[in-house]
């Protein structure tokens, strides 16, 4: 059974290869989408090649609805999008995947049923197919090579759907069992290096010593150091000093 989570229906129109249907199912499930409809797949249905390619997303294929026409596939929908990678001789609103899924999110949230049409691998949707949609979704690709694999197009729209519904953290840092170093720890590290470098005669000539120390302190403050980093840097300097003392 499909999940109860409100979401659009992805409709694969006349898909040609079972492998691409399976890859599309996998792309949908990557982003929590599980409502697939198939319009007249070339090699019939069910298709063992689709199951093999789905790699764990077979439940989408088990629940996929098979229809003979686009009209039947979207009969219960109130807003239909048609994906295309090239200009069409049709007067119709054209949205990017980001805009389309944001609008889809708003409509689904308001209780509407939304469908997204994806064309067959060879040439995509025909104008007669797109004429049945309310708007078009066009991916801004290289105009010299606008062809997108079926699963790639499904993946792009599924990803934008997830972004529209559950925006994730743009950037995270895995701390690997440590924490960020605190200011007093950075200060202790800076003084450790200043003292040892001073003993080694690094700050020379005397007229430039303070400027060199300031630049060194500034370097420490710019570095995003963890406590583990600080401990390692202390250890490195201690080992250098020990090695020098042994050499002497």
Secondary structure, 3 states (H helix, E strand, C coil): CCCCCCCCEEEEECCCCHHHHHHHHHHHHHCCCCCEEEECCCCCCCCHHHHHHHCCCHHHHHHCEEECCHHHHCCCCCEEEEEECCCCCCCCCEECHHHHHHHHHHHHHCCCCEEEEECCCCCCCCHHHHCCCCEEEECCCCCCCCCCCHHHHHHHHHHHHHHHHCCCCCCCCCCCCCCECCHHHHHHHHHHHHHHHHHCCCCCCHHHHHHHHHHHHHHHHHCCCEHHHHHHHHHHHHHHHHHHHHHC
